[in-house]
Amino acid sequence: MKKLDEEKIIEIFQKKNQRKSFVPEDVEVFRIGNELCISSIDTLVESTDVPPQMKFSEIARKSVVSAVSDFAAKGVRPSFAIISVIIPRKVSLKKVNELASGFANAAREFNIKILGGDTNEGKEIAISVALFGFAKKIAKRSGAKINDRIFVTGEFGNSAAGLQILLRGKKADNTFKKTAINSVKKPQCRLEFGVKNQNKFSSSMDSSDGLSTCLNEMAKQSNKQFFIDKLPANPKLFEFASKNGLDPVDLIFNGGEEYEIVFTASPRNVKKLQVFAKKSKTNLIEIGRVIQGKGVVLLNNDKKIILKDKGWRHFK
């Protein structure tokens, strides 16, 4: 009998709803008249997503950022949101006001209209953000072609390092400590980059479950091999890992909690992508290329290793 995990639970739900050929995506797509309606829902849970040091305004914003990041990877601008909030009875009026301010500021940041939602009582904070938008098409996880280049829109490993600092007291120099903690408490997503460059993506995915998860899923759906020859990390991450006895490759590929876009693109589009990245101050990093084969192979210290999917999985 297969172990009950997130993948198995989703499989059960899909079969009961008669969706036997379900292919996972970052968003759901359905047609209303001549338009495609794009929707997604993302849930933040205090015990798994929130370190104790986060302000309530930061918690609210992070819940919106994690949802918007799915739209960014598909190249779609969200228009509307419905938000469900579970709040413990002990929460003060001041903290409720902080939550409300966090939602309002995030709505302004991403130009989203919050239509309403639901409020309930529970043992810990849980926030579900449902987004809706419209588009003519989306960038899918499949579609990578041989010789396409593989890109990410920012550094990886900072969030994993930040959690090690916040939760386990790991040591870091002041500059990297600030970068790492900010990546946890004030995450960024790349909505404008995704919306402006969707037509240049041959495949694309949100990275929040971990870079190894992303790369393996995209390679699988595209039926190609992803060859990775560059680690997209802050040089200070390697110093941090060495100082604290941590594996930098694990932090970079399996930590999760980054809200970057991972995508493939034809070599003919690389220059245009680089120009837009410079103009928009996006840290675009080319990390590899698509080749014939299956899975993900990482070249690290002149050694080729199979990069397995070891990103975040609920119930794992």
MOWO-V728030 format. One record per run of one state. SS is the DSSP state (H for helix, E for strand, C for the rest). FROM is the first residue (numbers start at 0). TO is the last residue. Records with the same first field share a line. If there is no record, write none. Layout:
SS = FROM-TO / FROM-TO
//
This chain:
C = 0-4 / 16-26 / 32-33 / 49-54 / 74-76 / 87-91 / 110-111 / 121-124 / 135-147 / 152-156 / 168-172 / 185-189 / 200-201 / 206-209 / 222-223 / 228-233 / 244-246 / 254-259 / 265-265 / 279-283 / 291-293 / 300-301 / 306-315
H = 5-15 / 45-48 / 55-73 / 92-109 / 157-167 / 173-184 / 190-199 / 210-221 / 234-243 / 247-253 / 266-278
E = 27-31 / 34-44 / 77-86 / 112-120 / 125-134 / 148-151 / 202-205 / 224-227 / 260-264 / 284-290 / 294-299 / 302-305
//
